[in-house]
Amino acid sequence: MPAHSVASLTAFLAAGSFLAGLLGSLTGLGGGVVLIPMMTLLFGIDIRYAIGASLVSVIATSSGAASAYVKEGYTNVRLGMILEVATSVGAIAGAAIAVYANTRFIGLLFGAVLLQSAWSAFQGAHEEFETHPPVKRLAMYLRLDGTYPVNGREKRYYVQSFPSGFALMGVAGLLSGLLGIGSGAMKVIAMDRIMKIPFKVSTTTSNFMIGVTAAASAGVYLARGYIEPGLAMPVMLGVLAGSLTGARILTRASTPLLRRVFGIVIAILAAQMIYSGIMGKL
């Protein structure tokens, strides 16, 4: 490939990755749901190499955004570290399956996950969380309840249905390893809908977790030779810049409109990915 073509591809990848990192950081859904369709459908990159680059970028997303969110006091670090046990085990299992799976199957499954992410983006964030501590909760014994800043004050919340949320995190990890995404949509659903955690806490804790989940499966892809440095580097740098920008915006912005725009984009990408999988173009 001519040098100018390589430079152009690198520039376009970096620009697209910046947008993916920005959206992933703001919504907690992870940039992989944009990155992989972009690389496979627009640039014709093999889906396994796209997944490898996406996993590296997901680690960058978490590293970039998570530190800012922890500093602002939104992330529930203790909850995230415990839930990472489930996501990491699932991620390793998913990555082991993915290296042998048919690319058409991976594409169709990815399209289905994209549709679920689009549906999640259109759902209003759950904000009717418990303000009084229920009794006899596993989360209470694990000390998972926390506070987050609201208009300059600390507001307390209480984690609900922890066992169900933990189980769903294992499924999220499996999808992360299999499809090369942060599976943030499922993480946010588990925390926002099942464990009744405020949306901004769910989003920021999801960003905190996805790096560990991706790292668990990235080792499998690296060992199989599916992480190409020349591809992963511009993607990682673009996502990192986008995630840091998104972290600055999230702490002072309302995101309902962004979630809806994101949902529309993801629905379009889902249709294209499913079509390409059915037609055998992946």
Beta strands, then each sheet from edge to edge (+ up, - down):
strand 1: 146-150
strand 2: 153-157
sheet 1: 1+ 2-
end
